[in-house]
Amino acid sequence: MADPILQLNDVRTHFPVHSGFLTKRHVGTVKAVDGVTLSVQRGEVLGLVGESGCGKSTLARTIMQLVPATGGTVILNGKNLSTSSAAELVAMRRNMQMVFQDPYASLNPRLTVFATLAEPLLVHGVCPPSEVGARVAALMQTVGLAPRFMQKYPHEFSGGQRQRIAIARALALEPQVIIADEPVSALDVSIQAQILNLLSQLCRKMHLSLIFIAHDLAVVKHISDRVAVMYLGKIVELGPAADVIERPRHPYTRALVSAIPTPNPDVERSRQRIVLAGDPPSPLNPPAGCAFHPRCPYAQEKCQLAVPPLVADGPAREVACVRLGEI
């Protein structure tokens, strides 16, 4: 893919595990993100899906440099963030912002909406102080909130309104890339639809690149151009959103797609879900070979011998499965 705005090359984020009260001994390593290679085009919406604990949020924080990467590179607009200084990261963060999962925790309860939205404008010198009020009012209108609420505190808003404030804060610096970490999972279904439509409109209007993290494939299909499926710190399938969901190739993706409910009760009663055996392995002690093989209904002995790489499976599709041509 030509000219990606964001490029991840073999990104790894490992956390050492220590034991002992006085003498700390290294007893293992949690491989939260283990060799992710991705690219995001300008104006593209990339959906990142997977079970809880598969490393989605850690990958998001690694991209933002909130968590240091153990290895690999994160390149934004041709600049390697992994080797950038603190001052360079401050400047680069104008181009990349994040919307966190919990709007209750991501907003400072002691700051009014005005102070929350004005802070990034003043810190980065986006506009003179005399223009901050007008910019904050415009940001609130952009996300569907009345400017007259700017002197209120977060506890005076509903969950959906808080998330709109968080989105407005991410938009304040006019970034090129936004990472949304499950921004609708804590909201009611009707509010979810409003936030999803808002994000879609903003991406089209402002030509934003968006990494949308979720575990609901139906939501991801609605908003994404491409989908990356993650399992135990690795990408196991990547491709156009509609193609991946309508024609899943990896056994794990098939199981996720089979869990999507359908609005037709007759179809819902008759269809067969793929129920995976057991629980996801621990990233502290991942299985040899393909990490999915202990739960895979198609696993054979060769699945335990080597970690399958992402290989091409038709136009714009990549799948990591040694039995790709057999199942």
N, C-alpha and C positions, 0 to 999 in steps of 0.2 A: 504494500500500500504506500502510495507516494505522499511525502510531506506530512507525516503525522505530527500533531501538536504535542502529543505525549507518547513517549516510548519507554517501555519497561523491558529490560534485558536481564533475564536470569535473576530476578530479584528474590532474595532470601532474607527472611527475618526469623532468627532463632533466639530463644531465651534460655540461658543456662539455669539449671535447677541445682540448688545447693541443699545440703543436709548438715545437721549439727548445730548446737547452740553456741559454743565457744569457737570451735574450729570448723569453719565452713568447708565442706568437701563438695566437689563437683560430682554429682551423681547422674547427670543426664542433661539432655537438651530438648526443649520443646521446639519442634520445627513448625511454627505457626504458618509461615509462608515459605515454600520450598521450591524455588526455581520457576517463577512466573515470568513469562515473556508475552507482552501485549503491546498493542499500539492503538491510539485513539486519534481519529481524524478530526479536522476542524469542522465544527458544527455537528458532530456525530453524537448519538446517545448510545452508550455501551451499557448493557445490563449485566450485572455480576450476580450470579445466583448460587445457592448451595445451602446445605443444612447449617444450623447453628453450630459454631465451633470450627467451621472449615477454614477460617482465616480471612474472610471477606473484610471485616473491620480492621484487622491488623494490616492487611494490604493497603487499605485506604489511608491509614495513619502513616504507613511507610512512604506512600506517595507524597503525602503532605510533609514528610520529614518530622512528624511528631514522634515517631518511633524510628530509631536509627536502623538502617538495613545492615544485615550481616554480610551480604554480598550482592553483586549485581549493580545495575545502574538505573536511575530514574532520570530521564532526559525530558525537559520541558523547553520547547522552542529552541532546541539545539544546545541547551545548557544542562550540564550534568549536575543535578541537585545533590547527588551523593557526595560530591567533593567540594561543594560550595561553602563559603564561609558564612558566619552568622549574619553579617551585614548583607551579603548577597542573597541569602534566603529571605530576609525581610523584604528586599526589593522584588524577588521572584514571587512572593506570596500575593502580591497584587494581582498576579495573573492566574492564581489558583486558590480557590476557597472551598470550604467544606460545610455541609449542612449535617448536623449530627442527628442521631436517632431519637434522642429524648428531648423534646422541646422544654420540658420542665427543668432539666439539669443544664442545658446548654446556654440558658440565658441567666445573667446575673440578677438575682431577685432584688438587689439594692439599687439597680439602675432603671431609670425610666426608659421607655421605648426611644425617646429622643436621644438620651445619653448613649444607649446601646448602638444606635445607628450612626450617631455623630462621631463616636470614638475612632472607627477606622478611617473616616474622612479626615479627621484632624491629625491622627498619627502619621498617615501617609501623605499628608499635605495635598489631598486631592483638590481642595478648593479653599479659598480664604474663609476665615471664621464668619464673615458677614453673610456668606452664601450657604452656610451649613443648614440653616432652618429650611430654606427652600429645597435643598437636596434631600433632606430627611422626609419632607412632605411628599416629594415626588416618588421616593422609594416606597413609601407606604401606599401611595395610590397604585404603583406598579403591581404590588402584591395583593391589591383589593382591600386595603384597610383605610379608614378615614383618617386624614391628618389630625383631626381634633383629638384623637386618642394618644397622641405622641407623649403626653405628660403622664400617662398611666404606667403602672408597674406590671411586670409579667403575671403576677397572681390574679390580676383583674381581667385576664383574657382566657378564652377557652383553649383547648389543646390545638385545634386547627389554626386559631389566630396566632398562638405562640409560634407554630411552625412557619406561618407566613412571615412573622417577624424575623425568624432565623434565616429564612430565604432572602428577605430584604437585606439583612446584614451581610450575607454572602455576596449579594449583588452590588453592595455599596461601592466597591473598588473597581467595578466593571471588569471582572476577571474573564479570562478566556476559557478556563476549565472550572467546573464545579463538581465536587464529589458529594453525592447525597447518600448517606449511610442509613438505609431503611427509614426514610423520612416519613413514611405513612403507617408504619407497623403499629404505632401506639395510638392511632386515631380511629374513630368510627368509620364505617364503610362509606357513608355519604360524604364525610369530610375527606376521606382518602381520594375520592373521585375529584373533589375540588382542587386538592393539592397537586394531583397528577396532571390535571388539565392545565393548571397554572404553570407547572414546570415545562410542559410541552409547548405552551404558548411562548414562554420566555426563551426557550431554546431556539424556536423559529424566528422570533422577533429580534433577538440579540445575537444570533448565530453562535450560541454557546456550545461548547463540548461538555457533555454530561456523563459521568460514571454513576449509574443508578444501581445501588446495592439493595437486594431484596432476597427473600426466600419464596416469594409467591410468583410463580411463572406466569400466571394470568396477568398480574400487574405489569411484569416486565415486558410481556408481549405487547401490551397496550402502548408503552412509551418508548421502547428501545428500537434502534436500527439493527444492532447486533447483540448477541448474547454470549457470555463466557460462563461456562458451568465449572464450579470449583469444588474440589473434594480433597480434604485433608491437606490443604496448602498448595495444591496443584490445579492447573487448568486441565480438565479432561475433555471438554468439547467447546468449540468456538465456531460461530457462523451467524448468518442473518437470522434475526429473531423469529420470523414466521417459519423459516425452514427448519430451524433447530426444534421448535416446539411441535410443528406438524410432522416432522420426519426425524425424530431423535435417533442417533446412531449409537451413542455410548450407553451401556446398560444402566448406568446411574441416571443419565438424563431420561431414559425411558421410564424409570421408576418415579422420577420427579413429575414428569408429564402426566403419568397415570393418576397422580394424586390431585390434579386440577379438577375441581367439581364442575359439572355441567348444569346449565339452568333447566334442562329438560328432565323431569323426574323419571320418565320411562327409560331414557338413555342411561341415566345415572344408576338405576336399579340393575340394568342388564350388563353394563360394562364391567370388566374385570380389572381390578387394581393390582399392580405389582407390589407386593409387600416384601421388603427386604428383611432378611434374617439378621438378628443381632443388632449391635450398636456400632457406630463409627469407631474405628480404632483410635487409640490415644496418640496424639502427635508426639508424645514423649517416647513412645516405642512403636513406631509405625511398622506394619508388616513388610516383609521383603517383596521385591517385585512390584506389581500393581497394588496400590494401597486399597483398592476396592475389591480385590479378589476374595477376601474372607466372606463377603456378603453377596458376591456376584453369582447369579444362577447359571452363568455360562463359563465359570472359571474352570481352567484346566491346569495341569502341572506347570506348563510353560508360563502361565501368568505369574508364578512365584519367582521366576528366574531373573527377570530384568524389569526395570521401570520403563513402561512404554512411552515413547516420545509422542508429541503432537504431530500427526502426519496429515497430509492433504487428503480430503475425501470429496472431490468435486470442487466446483468453483466456490471460493471463499469459505470453504468448510474445512475444519481441522478436528481430528478426533484422536485421543490417546487410548488405543485398545489393540492388543496383539491379535485379537480375533475379529478385527474389523471386517475382513472380507468373508468371514464364515457365518456371522450371525445377522 
